[in-house]
Amino acid sequence: MNLNKLMTIQDDLDKHIEVKKGLQGQDLLDKKILALQVELGELANEWRGFKFWKENPQPRTKHFKGCDNCIGGVSKNSPLLGPYNECEICKSNPLLEEYVDCLHFILSIGLDLNINIDSLKEYFSPKKMLDITDHFLWTNKKILDLYENIRDRNSSKAGLLYLNLFNSLVGLGELLGFTTEQIEQAYLDKNKVNHARQESGY
């Protein structure tokens, strides 16, 4: 995964949003950290492995029963696709999409903290727990550790705590079965969607 490339792309999106929403000069770091927690929860919800009360708590890796854009797997907007083709939304992987949303926010947080990716690159090493539920909880703790450090104005540890969080998120992606190539492509695809949403008044 080309982190410098993704950081540059994320910086462009962040600036686009700040200008579009009139947020220039505002400190959005606490909101981004909360957004990352929410996205991590949405990722867990798509993973479903903690839902012991469900008959079949398997991860959601495709949209079921169509979506707003299709009927029975046939796109309403493209009737020529035929009865065996899913629309573009149904082809997407909701689990991967939620993971990429987490990546968007962790990159944005790194930008706000002025993290120098080049100086940390040699220390990037995915960390993994043995159990995915445990890993979700552990990642959430890493988010809180970073937030508490920032809130208490103890910025000397922010780089290390950010690195720990990033390594935990990358490890979670591996536990969920994503390759770095899948993640990077999904990130690039979602970035286009995010820019388009800003233009459409999202």
C-alpha positions in Angstrom: 0.0 0.0 0.0 1.4 3.3 -1.1 0.8 5.4 2.1 2.3 8.6 0.7 0.0 8.4 -2.3 -3.1 7.7 0.0 -2.1 10.6 2.3 -1.9 13.0 -0.6 -5.3 11.9 -1.9 -6.8 12.1 1.5 -5.3 15.6 2.0 -7.0 16.7 -1.3 -10.4 15.3 -0.1 -10.1 16.9 3.3 -9.3 20.3 1.8 -12.2 19.9 -0.7 -14.6 19.2 2.2 -13.3 22.1 4.3 -13.7 24.6 1.5 -17.1 23.2 0.4 -18.5 23.2 4.0 -16.7 26.4 5.1 -14.6 24.7 7.8 -11.2 26.2 7.0 -9.2 26.8 10.1 -11.5 24.7 12.4 -10.1 22.0 14.6 -11.9 18.9 13.5 -9.7 16.3 15.1 -12.0 15.2 17.9 -14.8 14.8 15.4 -12.6 12.7 13.1 -11.6 10.5 16.0 -15.3 10.0 16.9 -16.1 9.3 13.2 -13.4 6.7 13.2 -15.0 5.0 16.2 -18.4 5.1 14.5 -16.9 3.6 11.3 -15.2 0.9 13.2 -18.6 0.0 14.7 -20.2 0.0 11.3 -17.4 -2.3 10.1 -18.1 -4.7 13.1 -21.7 -4.6 12.2 -21.0 -5.8 8.6 -18.6 -8.4 10.0 -21.4 -9.7 12.2 -19.1 -12.3 14.0 -20.0 -11.0 17.4 -23.8 -11.5 16.8 -24.1 -14.7 18.8 -27.9 -14.4 18.7 -28.1 -14.7 14.9 -28.7 -17.9 13.1 -25.9 -17.2 10.6 -23.5 -14.4 11.7 -21.4 -14.4 8.6 -19.8 -11.3 7.2 -21.7 -9.2 4.7 -19.5 -9.2 1.6 -22.2 -8.4 -0.9 -25.5 -6.6 -0.8 -28.5 -8.9 -0.4 -31.9 -8.6 -2.1 -30.8 -5.8 -4.4 -30.6 -2.2 -3.5 -32.2 1.1 -4.3 -30.7 0.9 -7.8 -31.7 -2.6 -8.9 -34.6 -5.1 -8.9 -33.7 -8.7 -8.6 -30.1 -8.1 -9.6 -31.0 -6.2 -12.8 -30.1 -2.6 -12.8 -33.1 -0.2 -13.2 -30.8 2.2 -14.9 -29.3 -0.3 -17.3 -32.0 -2.7 -18.7 -29.5 -4.1 -21.2 -27.5 -5.8 -18.5 -29.8 -8.8 -18.5 -31.3 -11.0 -15.7 -28.0 -12.4 -14.4 -26.1 -9.2 -13.8 -26.0 -7.3 -10.5 -25.8 -3.5 -10.5 -22.6 -1.8 -9.5 -23.8 -1.3 -5.9 -24.7 -5.0 -5.5 -21.3 -6.0 -6.8 -19.6 -4.0 -4.1 -18.4 -5.5 -0.8 -20.0 -3.7 2.2 -17.4 -5.2 4.6 -14.5 -3.8 2.5 -16.3 -0.5 2.1 -16.7 0.0 5.8 -13.0 -0.9 6.3 -12.0 1.7 3.7 -14.1 4.3 5.5 -12.0 3.6 8.6 -8.9 4.1 6.5 -10.1 7.4 5.2 -10.5 8.7 8.8 -7.2 7.3 10.1 -5.4 9.0 7.2 -7.2 12.2 7.9 -6.3 12.1 11.6 -2.7 11.5 10.6 -2.8 14.6 8.5 -4.2 16.7 11.3 -1.5 15.4 13.6 1.2 16.2 11.0 2.4 12.6 11.0 5.4 12.1 8.8 4.6 8.8 7.1 8.1 8.5 5.7 9.7 8.7 9.2 7.3 6.0 10.5 7.2 3.7 7.5 9.9 1.4 8.8 7.9 0.8 12.0 4.6 -0.1 10.2 4.0 -3.7 11.2 0.4 -5.0 11.3 -0.5 -6.2 14.8 -3.1 -9.0 15.1 -5.0 -10.5 18.0 -6.0 -14.2 17.8 -9.7 -13.4 17.9 -11.4 -10.9 15.6 -13.8 -9.7 18.3 -10.8 -9.1 20.6 -9.1 -7.2 17.8 -12.1 -4.9 17.2 -12.1 -4.0 21.0 -8.3 -3.6 21.0 -8.4 -1.3 18.0 -11.1 0.8 19.7 -8.8 1.1 22.7 -6.0 2.3 20.5 -8.4 5.0 19.2 -9.2 6.0 22.8 -5.5 6.0 23.8 -4.8 8.4 21.0 -7.7 10.7 21.9 -6.8 10.8 25.6 -3.3 11.7 24.7 -4.4 14.6 22.4 -7.1 15.8 24.9 -4.5 15.9 27.7 -2.2 17.9 25.4 0.6 15.3 25.7 1.6 15.4 22.0 5.0 13.8 22.6 3.4 10.4 22.4 0.9 11.2 19.6 3.1 9.7 16.8 3.7 6.5 18.6 0.0 6.1 19.5 -1.0 6.9 16.0 1.4 4.2 14.7 -0.1 1.7 17.2 -3.6 2.5 16.0 -2.5 2.3 12.3 -0.8 -1.0 12.8 -3.9 -2.3 14.6 -6.2 -1.2 11.7 -3.9 -2.8 9.1 -3.9 -6.0 11.2 -7.7 -6.0 11.3 -7.8 -5.7 7.5 -5.6 -8.8 7.3 -7.8 -10.7 9.8 -10.8 -9.8 7.7 -9.0 -11.3 4.6 -8.3 -8.2 2.6 -5.1 -7.8 0.6 -3.3 -4.4 0.4 -4.2 -4.3 -3.3 -7.9 -4.7 -2.6 -7.8 -2.1 0.2 -5.9 0.5 -2.0 -8.3 0.0 -5.0 -11.3 0.2 -2.7 -9.9 3.4 -1.2 -9.4 5.0 -4.6 -12.9 4.0 -5.6 -14.5 5.4 -2.5 -12.5 8.6 -2.7 -14.1 9.2 -6.1 -17.5 8.6 -4.5 -16.7 11.0 -1.7 -15.7 13.8 -4.1 -18.8 13.3 -6.1 -20.9 13.4 -2.9 -19.5 16.8 -2.1 -20.4 18.1 -5.5 -24.0 16.8 -5.2 -24.6 18.4 -1.8 -24.2 15.3 0.4 
